[in-house]
Amino acid sequence: MARPTDMFVWPARLLHWLMAAMILAMLFIGVGMVASVSERHDWLVRVHKPLGIAILLLAVLRLAVRLRHPPPPLPADLPLLQRWAAFASHWLLYALMLALPLVGWAMLSAGGYPVMLSHSLRLPAILPANGVAFAVLRHLHAWLAVLLFVTFLAHLGAALYHGLVRRDGVLGSMVGWRPRR
């Protein structure tokens, strides 16, 4: 059965909302990690690493779904600048979902820290130990996280604009609502 052209396929919708929750959690966990010196710090680090790798793997899967099943078209009356912003911000989100975990993994590798996904599952280092590389990648990871948060907020704002102001079906295409005719 062919899907309606005004809706994202269900795997895209599922991955979108699952990853939105994971990324939002990851951003708050990351802030908590750098702001905490309590006993929770080690727990936050142990959650942050496997969650980052899960986001990386799901981002690859999500990108494959998007390439196989293109998104529904934007409304025809959407201004060109908004079309460009939608296109650019979506690809920026994909780039950040891939780059942030890889930069984090490279940072930990350069710092000589293991990337443990569980007590017994350790990822291989992707860079040799190097203090300068660790410092640079640590700052890059932090700045990319800020950029992800800002882009996430802009995406949320655009979704609310489409859903509450324009009421043009763009938000509904990802939520699964059919616009009223």
C-alpha positions, 0 to 999 in steps of 0.5 A: 500500500502506498503511503500518503504523500503528505506524511512521513513514513512511520519509521521516520516518525518513530525515529524522529520522536525517539531521537528527539527524546534521546537528544534532549536527555543527552543535552541535559545529561551533558550539562549535568556532567560538566556542572557536577562534582557530586557522586552523580557525575560518574553515573552521568558519564556512564549514561552519556557514552552509550547514549551517544553511541546509540544516537550515532547508530540511530542517526545513521539508520534515520539518514538511510530512512530519509534517503530511501523515503524522502519527506513530504513536500513543504507547502507550496506557499511557504516563502523561499527563505523559510524553505531554505531554512528548513532544508539547511536546518534539517541537514545541520541536525543530521550532521550534528547527530553524526558529528557530536558522538564521533567527536566525543568518541575521538575526544575520549580516545585522545584523552586515553579514556575508554568508551565503555558501552557496558561493563564488558563492552569497550569500543576501540580508540579512534585516535591515539592518545594526545593531550592537545587533540583531547583539549581541542576536541573537548572544546569542539564537542562543547560548541557542537552541543551548544549548536545542537541545542540552538538548532533543536530549539529553532526546529521546535519553534518552527514546528510550533509555528507550522502547527499553531500559526500556519496550521499547514500540516507540516507538524501533522506530517511528523506527528501522524495527524491528517490535516483537515480539508 
